């Protein structure tokens, strides 16, 4: 495991209009680690996650103060190409959102839009490789031309992961990727996350503390827009240094 810092967040305040959603958040996200963000609903963890690829830019009145560096480069600088940034830092949402087109076209879509290849054989290769890396190939290889809408919820979510992987990102942001899934599909997604961290840096927001404990290397506990505690996951769950973290983890919260 490298200890290289992939994303370095320093002193970030985030506002929706006049409402302050994040207060002075600093965090180092390490390369090839899975970093979990936990905390109660509305505590700012999804806002924080979306600030890592400027997804929040799409919300009128949203603004960020502070710095978010990706490989040492400020992603909020005016020279940053946001489209290129979102290719490097992919996003998986809570509800799987496959496009209403074939399984094949879902994966090929980003590759085409980004002009990564025009060669059909190369595209076939990318689609197969990506579906394999999303642990979906064996289940769908005989129906690539069928609509993605016919897949189960868990398969759709893995397809969305494949779609994100197809454009060769460096970082994957996952916003509660398994919260809408049954336990078996959830276990598959968790296994997949474990596999993917060999090649990608992953940041996952989860409501499920057991999930955070199972899949992540480091964890951050958010409360009312503040990062209360950030450390190695095992330590955070067994010996938190903060009373609020301990109360949340042991269920004495609120």
Buried (B, 14 or more C-beta within 10 A) or exposed (E): EEEEBBBBBEEBBBBBEEEEBBBEBEBBBBBBBBBBBBBBEEBBBBBBBBBBBBBBBEEEEBEBEBBBBBBEEEBBEEEBEEEEBBBBBBBBBBEBEBBEEBBBBBBBBBBEEBEBBEEEEEBEEBBBBBBEBBBBBEBBEEBBEEBBEEBEBBBBBBBBBBBBBBBBBBBBBBBBBBBBBEEEBBBBBBEBBEEBBEBBBBBBBBBBBEBBBBBBBBBBBBBBBBBBBBBEBEEBBEEBEBEBBBBBBEEEEE
